[in-house]
Amino acid sequence: MHDRLRLYIDGAWVAPQGQGLAEVQNPATEQTIGREWGEEGLAEFVEHKAIQL
């Protein structure tokens, strides 16, 4: 199983502030094949980019 527990922001891997993990599933078998940051991590990325503009 693969875990993606960091976000790539501005050329660097950073640990997100939130705790929201989402499971990644194989659509053919519905088996969990990994975890990555869900909506909470995405919101952090968008907020970071908005501040830079």
N, CA, C and O atoms as a printed pandas DataFrame, in Angstrom:
     atom_number atom_name residue_name chain_id  residue_number  x_coord  y_coord  z_coord
0              1         N          MET        A               1    0.851   -1.165    0.000
1              2        CA          MET        A               1    0.000    0.000    0.000
2              3         C          MET        A               1    0.901    1.235    0.000
3              4         O          MET        A               1    1.934    1.264    0.669
4              5         N          HIS        A               2    0.496    2.248   -0.757
5              6        CA          HIS        A               2    1.252    3.491   -0.850
6              7         C          HIS        A               2    0.598    4.565    0.010
7              8         O          HIS        A               2   -0.620    4.742   -0.016
8              9         N          ASP        A               3    1.419    5.274    0.768
9             10        CA          ASP        A               3    0.938    6.404    1.557
10            11         C          ASP        A               3    1.595    7.673    1.043
11            12         O          ASP        A               3    2.821    7.754    0.963
12            13         N          ARG        A               4    0.791    8.657    0.698
13            14        CA          ARG        A               4    1.309    9.965    0.287
14            15         C          ARG        A               4    0.935   10.938    1.391
15            16         O          ARG        A               4   -0.183   11.452    1.438
16            17         N          LEU        A               5    1.884   11.180    2.272
17            18        CA          LEU        A               5    1.581   11.947    3.463
18            19         C          LEU        A               5    2.210   13.334    3.464
19            20         O          LEU        A               5    2.290   13.976    4.511
20            21         N          ARG        A               6    2.652   13.797    2.311
21            22        CA          ARG        A               6    3.193   15.147    2.184
22            23         C          ARG        A               6    2.609   15.796    0.942
23            24         O          ARG        A               6    2.163   15.110    0.023
24            25         N          LEU        A               7    2.614   17.123    0.918
25            26        CA          LEU        A               7    2.121   17.883   -0.227
26            27         C          LEU        A               7    3.301   18.547   -0.920
27            28         O          LEU        A               7    4.227   19.014   -0.258
28            29         N          TYR        A               8    3.276   18.593   -2.234
29            30        CA          TYR        A               8    4.326   19.246   -3.011
30            31         C          TYR        A               8    3.882   20.678   -3.284
31            32         O          TYR        A               8    3.012   20.912   -4.124
32            33         N          ILE        A               9    4.480   21.639   -2.574
33            34        CA          ILE        A               9    4.099   23.045   -2.689
34            35         C          ILE        A               9    5.346   23.871   -2.956
35            36         O          ILE        A               9    6.308   23.820   -2.189
36            37         N          ASP        A              10    5.331   24.629   -4.039
37            38        CA          ASP        A              10    6.436   25.527   -4.400
38            39         C          ASP        A              10    7.780   24.811   -4.456
39            40         O          ASP        A              10    8.784   25.336   -3.974
40            41         N          GLY        A              11    7.807   23.623   -5.039
41            42        CA          GLY        A              11    9.058   22.902   -5.237
42            43         C          GLY        A              11    9.587   22.175   -4.020
43            44         O          GLY        A              11   10.731   21.720   -4.025
44            45         N          ALA        A              12    8.782   22.055   -2.975
45            46        CA          ALA        A              12    9.228   21.357   -1.767
46            47         C          ALA        A              12    8.105   20.478   -1.231
47            48         O          ALA        A              12    6.927   20.811   -1.354
48            49         N          TRP        A              13    8.491   19.343   -0.629
49            50        CA          TRP        A              13    7.522   18.467    0.014
50            51         C          TRP        A              13    7.319   18.960    1.437
51            52         O          TRP        A              13    8.281   19.067    2.197
52            53         N          VAL        A              14    6.083   19.261    1.806
53            54        CA          VAL        A              14    5.773   19.772    3.142
54            55         C          VAL        A              14    4.680   18.921    3.784
55            56         O          VAL        A              14    3.819   18.364    3.102
56            57         N          ALA        A              15    4.737   18.836    5.099
57            58        CA          ALA        A              15    3.705   18.106    5.837
58            59         C          ALA        A              15    2.475   18.994    5.970
59            60         O          ALA        A              15    2.604   20.151    6.372
60            61         N          PRO        A              16    1.295   18.495    5.649
61            62        CA          PRO        A              16    0.075   19.288    5.784
62            63         C          PRO        A              16   -0.277   19.523    7.245
63            64         O          PRO        A              16    0.142   18.773    8.127
64            65         N          GLN        A              17   -1.045   20.563    7.487
65            66        CA          GLN        A              17   -1.472   20.899    8.843
66            67         C          GLN        A              17   -2.636   20.025    9.301
67            68         O          GLN        A              17   -2.756   19.737   10.491
68            69         N          GLY        A              18   -3.485   19.603    8.382
69            70        CA          GLY        A              18   -4.681   18.842    8.726
70            71         C          GLY        A              18   -4.414   17.360    8.913
71            72         O          GLY        A              18   -3.292   16.884    8.738
72            73         N          GLN        A              19   -5.459   16.648    9.270
73            74        CA          GLN        A              19   -5.366   15.211    9.516
74            75         C          GLN        A              19   -6.228   14.397    8.556
75            76         O          GLN        A              19   -6.359   13.187    8.740
76            77         N          GLY        A              20   -6.824   15.026    7.533
77            78        CA          GLY        A              20   -7.791   14.353    6.669
78            79         C          GLY        A              20   -7.172   13.459    5.618
79            80         O          GLY        A              20   -6.722   13.947    4.581
80            81         N          LEU        A              21   -7.140   12.159    5.864
81            82        CA          LEU        A              21   -6.635   11.197    4.887
82            83         C          LEU        A              21   -7.796   10.557    4.137
83            84         O          LEU        A              21   -8.853   10.294    4.710
84            85         N          ALA        A              22   -7.584   10.311    2.851
85            86        CA          ALA        A              22   -8.582    9.629    2.028
86            87         C          ALA        A              22   -7.979    8.328    1.513
87            88         O          ALA        A              22   -6.809    8.286    1.131
88            89         N          GLU        A              23   -8.766    7.287    1.503
89            90        CA          GLU        A              23   -8.296    6.010    0.972
90            91         C          GLU        A              23   -8.404    6.014   -0.545
91            92         O          GLU        A              23   -9.368    6.531   -1.108
92            93         N          VAL        A              24   -7.409    5.434   -1.198
93            94        CA          VAL        A              24   -7.416    5.279   -2.650
94            95         C          VAL        A              24   -7.764    3.825   -2.930
95            96         O          VAL        A              24   -7.129    2.913   -2.400
96            97         N          GLN        A              25   -8.778    3.611   -3.767
97            98        CA          GLN        A              25   -9.227    2.250   -4.039
98            99         C          GLN        A              25   -9.027    1.882   -5.497
99           100         O          GLN        A              25   -9.144    2.722   -6.388
100          101         N          ASN        A              26   -8.724    0.611   -5.724
101          102        CA          ASN        A              26   -8.672    0.056   -7.069
102          103         C          ASN        A              26  -10.123   -0.100   -7.522
103          104         O          ASN        A              26  -10.879   -0.836   -6.887
104          105         N          PRO        A              27  -10.536    0.574   -8.606
105          106        CA          PRO        A              27  -11.936    0.499   -9.025
106          107         C          PRO        A              27  -12.363   -0.891   -9.489
107          108         O          PRO        A              27  -13.548   -1.219   -9.439
108          109         N          ALA        A              28  -11.423   -1.702   -9.936
109          110        CA          ALA        A              28  -11.767   -3.043  -10.414
110          111         C          ALA        A              28  -12.046   -4.004   -9.267
111          112         O          ALA        A              28  -12.937   -4.849   -9.362
112          113         N          THR        A              29  -11.276   -3.874   -8.170
113          114        CA          THR        A              29  -11.416   -4.809   -7.056
114          115         C          THR        A              29  -12.008   -4.177   -5.804
115          116         O          THR        A              29  -12.382   -4.881   -4.866
116          117         N          GLU        A              30  -12.093   -2.840   -5.788
117          118        CA          GLU        A              30  -12.543   -2.076   -4.628
118          119         C          GLU        A              30  -11.648   -2.290   -3.411
119          120         O          GLU        A              30  -12.057   -2.026   -2.280
120          121         N          GLN        A              31  -10.432   -2.766   -3.644
121          122        CA          GLN        A              31   -9.458   -2.963   -2.578
122          123         C          GLN        A              31   -8.723   -1.645   -2.326
123          124         O          GLN        A              31   -8.383   -0.933   -3.272
124          125         N          THR        A              32   -8.480   -1.321   -1.061
125          126        CA          THR        A              32   -7.717   -0.124   -0.724
126          127         C          THR        A              32   -6.264   -0.356   -1.104
127          128         O          THR        A              32   -5.643   -1.329   -0.678
128          129         N          ILE        A              33   -5.727    0.559   -1.917
129          130        CA          ILE        A              33   -4.347    0.405   -2.385
130          131         C          ILE        A              33   -3.437    1.523   -1.886
131          132         O          ILE        A              33   -2.235    1.501   -2.152
132          133         N          GLY        A              34   -3.985    2.491   -1.173
133          134        CA          GLY        A              34   -3.159    3.570   -0.651
134          135         C          GLY        A              34   -3.977    4.600    0.097
135          136         O          GLY        A              34   -5.200    4.507    0.196
136          137         N          ARG        A              35   -3.263    5.586    0.621
137          138        CA          ARG        A              35   -3.899    6.710    1.300
138          139         C          ARG        A              35   -3.205    7.983    0.845
139          140         O          ARG        A              35   -2.003    7.986    0.581
140          141         N          GLU        A              36   -3.959    9.048    0.757
141          142        CA          GLU        A              36   -3.387   10.352    0.445
142          143         C          GLU        A              36   -4.219   11.417    1.133
143          144         O          GLU        A              36   -5.306   11.144    1.641
144          145         N          TRP        A              37   -3.690   12.642    1.141
145          146        CA          TRP        A              37   -4.421   13.719    1.790
146          147         C          TRP        A              37   -5.674   14.014    1.011
147          148         O          TRP        A              37   -5.635   14.161   -0.211
148          149         N          GLY        A              38   -6.777   14.101    1.704
149          150        CA          GLY        A              38   -8.060   14.360    1.069
150          151         C          GLY        A              38   -8.314   15.847    0.908
151          152         O          GLY        A              38   -7.381   16.618    0.680
152          153         N          GLU        A              39   -9.554   16.251    1.022
153          154        CA          GLU        A              39   -9.967   17.632    0.780
154          155         C          GLU        A              39   -9.256   18.626    1.685
155          156         O          GLU        A              39   -8.988   19.752    1.267
156          157         N          GLU        A              40   -8.947   18.236    2.911
157          158        CA          GLU        A              40   -8.278   19.138    3.841
158          159         C          GLU        A              40   -6.898   19.533    3.319
159          160         O          GLU        A              40   -6.520   20.703    3.383
160          161         N          GLY        A              41   -6.153   18.568    2.806
161          162        CA          GLY        A              41   -4.837   18.859    2.241
162          163         C          GLY        A              41   -4.939   19.708    0.994
163          164         O          GLY        A              41   -4.127   20.611    0.791
164          165         N          LEU        A              42   -5.921   19.433    0.158
165          166        CA          LEU        A              42   -6.125   20.216   -1.061
166          167         C          LEU        A              42   -6.477   21.658   -0.713
167          168         O          LEU        A              42   -6.003   22.585   -1.369
168          169         N          ALA        A              43   -7.294   21.855    0.299
169          170        CA          ALA        A              43   -7.661   23.208    0.723
170          171         C          ALA        A              43   -6.433   23.979    1.182
171          172         O          ALA        A              43   -6.312   25.173    0.908
172          173         N          GLU        A              44   -5.526   23.311    1.873
173          174        CA          GLU        A              44   -4.292   23.962    2.323
174          175         C          GLU        A              44   -3.453   24.406    1.130
175          176         O          GLU        A              44   -2.902   25.506    1.135
176          177         N          PHE        A              45   -3.354   23.562    0.114
177          178        CA          PHE        A              45   -2.596   23.891   -1.092
178          179         C          PHE        A              45   -3.202   25.108   -1.789
179          180         O          PHE        A              45   -2.476   26.022   -2.179
180          181         N          VAL        A              46   -4.515   25.125   -1.944
181          182        CA          VAL        A              46   -5.195   26.234   -2.617
182          183         C          VAL        A              46   -5.016   27.525   -1.823
183          184         O          VAL        A              46   -4.772   28.579   -2.410
184          185         N          GLU        A              47   -5.134   27.458   -0.509
185          186        CA          GLU        A              47   -4.951   28.645    0.332
186          187         C          GLU        A              47   -3.535   29.193    0.183
187          188         O          GLU        A              47   -3.350   30.406    0.086
188          189         N          HIS        A              48   -2.545   28.323    0.164
189          190        CA          HIS        A              48   -1.148   28.739    0.007
190          191         C          HIS        A              48   -0.954   29.459   -1.322
191          192         O          HIS        A              48   -0.300   30.501   -1.371
192          193         N          LYS        A              49   -1.511   28.920   -2.392
193          194        CA          LYS        A              49   -1.374   29.528   -3.712
194          195         C          LYS        A              49   -2.108   30.867   -3.774
195          196         O          LYS        A              49   -1.612   31.808   -4.394
196          197         N          ALA        A              50   -3.272   30.968   -3.145
197          198        CA          ALA        A              50   -4.045   32.207   -3.171
198          199         C          ALA        A              50   -3.305   33.333   -2.455
199          200         O          ALA        A              50   -3.362   34.484   -2.889
200          201         N          ILE        A              51   -2.623   33.018   -1.379
201          202        CA          ILE        A              51   -1.872   34.027   -0.626
202          203         C          ILE        A              51   -0.736   34.583   -1.476
203          204         O          ILE        A              51   -0.409   35.765   -1.365
204          205         N          GLN        A              52   -0.131   33.758   -2.318
205          206        CA          GLN        A              52    0.989   34.193   -3.146
206          207         C          GLN        A              52    0.555   35.152   -4.244
207          208         O          GLN        A              52    1.359   35.970   -4.690
208          209         N          LEU        A              53   -0.696   35.071   -4.690
209          210        CA          LEU        A              53   -1.167   35.943   -5.763
210          211         C          LEU        A              53   -1.357   37.309   -5.212
211          212         O          LEU        A              53   -1.753   38.219   -5.942
